[in-house]
Amino acid sequence: MRRAIRIALDSERTGNPPVGALIVLGNSVIAEGASSIAVPVYNPGRHAEIEALRRVPLDLWRRSREMTCYTTLEPCLMCFGSLLLHGVGRVVYGATDREGGSHALLDHLPVYYADGVGVPALIGPIMSAECDELYERVKTQFDQLPCGRRYWEKTTR
């Protein structure tokens, strides 16, 4: 999680919301991703978890159930869905996303996930003292993006 926090802080320095993620297989980091939704150009799909998934070497996907994604923020619905569909076995997060986190989704998965097989173990929050602070900054920055509330309030008046 400390590495994910460093990735998040690096992302924030570039002008993006401070979210970092990495994917681990065994004791090795196999992929990393940082939020890059604001810079260089607004792209709502470039969440840290998605960026990390894109960087997993193709030959390792057969071991996806052994993979763990560490992320500074509880994955949103899009990211959790991607982790679920890619078969990642565990998701460990730092801060709870009280406004859009994936815990709300668990009771509403399609029937073919009813037995829990294939659903990533969702573990967290861990290191919340450090990650909750990042989450507050994520919320502030997110509101200014084209998908955020303050942006829409400004443009629809």
Backbone torsions as a table, in degrees:
resi	resn	phi	psi	omega
1	MET	NA	-32.7	177.9
2	ARG	-60.2	-38.7	177.5
3	ARG	-65.3	-40.6	178.2
4	ALA	-62.2	-38.0	177.7
5	ILE	-64.6	-42.5	177.8
6	ARG	-62.0	-40.9	177.7
7	ILE	-62.2	-42.4	179.1
8	ALA	-61.6	-43.8	179.7
9	LEU	-66.0	-38.5	175.7
10	ASP	-62.8	-41.1	178.6
11	SER	-62.0	-42.9	179.3
12	GLU	-62.5	-38.2	178.9
13	ARG	-62.5	-25.1	178.8
14	THR	-87.4	-3.4	179.3
15	GLY	102.4	9.6	179.7
16	ASN	-103.3	161.6	174.4
17	PRO	-60.5	142.9	-175.6
18	PRO	-79.4	81.9	174.4
19	VAL	-129.8	132.0	177.7
20	GLY	-130.7	148.5	179.6
21	ALA	-143.9	152.1	172.8
22	LEU	-145.7	155.5	179.3
23	ILE	-117.3	130.3	-176.2
24	VAL	-117.2	139.6	172.8
25	LEU	-128.3	118.7	-172.7
26	GLY	65.6	-125.6	177.4
27	ASN	-106.4	16.1	-175.6
28	SER	-115.4	135.1	171.2
29	VAL	-76.0	122.1	-178.3
30	ILE	-106.5	-14.8	179.2
31	ALA	-162.0	150.7	177.7
32	GLU	-135.2	154.4	176.2
33	GLY	-152.7	147.0	177.8
34	ALA	-123.2	150.3	173.4
35	SER	-59.9	127.8	176.1
36	SER	-139.1	44.7	-177.3
37	ILE	-81.4	-21.1	-176.4
38	ALA	-102.5	-37.2	-173.9
39	VAL	-126.9	134.0	14.1
40	PRO	-81.9	-23.5	177.2
41	VAL	-145.1	147.1	-177.4
42	TYR	-55.5	124.6	177.9
43	ASN	-146.7	102.8	-172.1
44	PRO	-66.5	-13.3	-179.0
45	GLY	-90.5	-1.2	-173.7
46	ARG	-94.9	55.0	173.9
47	HIS	-75.7	157.4	-175.0
48	ALA	-57.7	-44.0	-178.3
49	GLU	-64.6	-40.2	179.2
50	ILE	-65.3	-42.1	178.6
51	GLU	-62.6	-39.5	177.7
52	ALA	-66.6	-44.6	179.0
53	LEU	-57.6	-39.8	-180.0
54	ARG	-62.1	-24.4	-174.7
55	ARG	-97.6	0.0	177.5
56	VAL	-67.9	127.6	178.5
57	PRO	-58.7	135.2	-175.8
58	LEU	-55.4	-37.8	-176.9
59	ASP	-70.7	-8.4	-179.8
60	LEU	-96.5	-9.1	-176.5
61	TRP	-61.8	-25.5	178.9
62	ARG	-64.5	-14.6	179.5
63	ARG	-109.2	24.7	-173.8
64	SER	-58.9	-33.6	-180.0
65	ARG	-65.0	-19.9	178.1
66	GLU	-87.2	-9.1	-175.3
67	MET	-81.4	149.6	173.5
68	THR	-125.3	131.4	173.5
69	CYS	-100.1	123.0	172.9
70	TYR	-102.8	127.2	-179.0
71	THR	-140.7	145.7	-175.9
72	THR	-71.6	-17.9	-177.1
73	LEU	-133.7	137.0	175.5
74	GLU	-48.3	129.0	-175.9
75	PRO	-59.9	144.6	173.1
76	CYS	-72.7	178.2	-178.5
77	LEU	-62.2	-40.5	179.5
78	MET	-63.0	-46.9	-176.6
79	CYS	-70.2	-40.9	178.0
80	PHE	-63.6	-40.6	177.1
81	GLY	-59.7	-41.1	178.1
82	SER	-65.8	-43.5	178.3
83	LEU	-63.1	-40.9	177.9
84	LEU	-62.2	-50.7	-177.1
85	LEU	-68.3	-26.4	176.5
86	HIS	-83.4	-7.7	175.6
87	GLY	80.0	19.3	178.4
88	VAL	-64.3	133.5	-171.6
89	GLY	-76.9	-34.0	-175.9
90	ARG	-141.8	147.2	173.9
91	VAL	-129.5	121.2	178.7
92	VAL	-114.2	124.4	-176.3
93	TYR	-124.3	156.3	-176.3
94	GLY	-89.5	-50.2	-178.2
95	ALA	-117.6	144.2	174.7
96	THR	-79.0	131.3	175.0
97	ASP	-91.1	96.9	-174.9
98	ARG	-71.2	-14.9	-177.0
99	GLU	-104.0	-16.4	-176.4
100	GLY	-161.6	24.2	-176.6
101	GLY	-77.3	164.5	-172.5
102	SER	-76.2	-13.9	178.5
103	HIS	-55.8	-34.7	-179.6
104	ALA	-63.6	-22.0	-176.6
105	LEU	-83.9	-26.7	-169.9
106	LEU	-56.1	-36.6	-179.7
107	ASP	-81.3	0.3	-174.9
108	HIS	-124.8	21.3	178.4
109	LEU	-71.2	155.0	177.5
110	PRO	-56.1	156.1	-174.8
111	VAL	-56.5	-31.1	-178.7
112	TYR	-70.9	-5.0	172.2
113	TYR	-103.8	5.8	-173.5
114	ALA	-57.7	-32.1	-179.5
115	ASP	-82.7	-2.3	178.4
116	GLY	84.1	-9.5	179.3
117	VAL	-66.8	128.1	179.6
118	GLY	89.4	-7.5	179.0
119	VAL	-88.1	126.2	179.5
120	PRO	-61.2	141.4	170.6
121	ALA	-67.9	127.7	-178.7
122	LEU	-103.9	112.4	-171.9
123	ILE	-120.4	124.3	177.4
124	GLY	156.4	175.7	3.5
125	PRO	-81.7	148.3	172.2
126	ILE	-125.9	151.4	-177.8
127	MET	51.9	40.7	-175.6
128	SER	-65.9	-26.3	178.1
129	ALA	-57.9	-42.5	179.9
130	GLU	-80.7	-41.5	-172.3
131	CYS	-78.9	-30.4	177.5
132	ASP	-62.1	-37.3	177.2
133	GLU	-62.5	-42.2	176.5
134	LEU	-63.1	-41.7	-179.7
135	TYR	-58.8	-41.8	179.0
136	GLU	-61.3	-38.9	178.1
137	ARG	-71.2	-34.6	175.9
138	VAL	-59.5	-48.1	-178.2
139	LYS	-59.6	-43.2	179.5
140	THR	-62.1	-46.2	-179.5
141	GLN	-69.2	-39.0	-177.5
142	PHE	-60.6	-39.9	-179.3
143	ASP	-61.1	-23.0	-178.5
144	GLN	-88.3	-13.0	-178.8
145	LEU	-77.5	161.3	179.6
146	PRO	-55.6	-20.7	177.7
147	CYS	-94.0	-4.2	-174.4
148	GLY	-87.0	160.3	-176.6
149	ARG	-62.6	-47.9	-176.5
150	ARG	-63.8	-36.1	177.7
151	TYR	-61.1	-46.8	-178.2
152	TRP	-68.3	-36.3	178.0
153	GLU	-62.8	-39.2	179.5
154	LYS	-67.4	-41.9	-170.8
155	THR	-87.5	-11.7	-178.7
156	THR	-105.5	4.4	178.9
157	ARG	-84.2	NA	NA
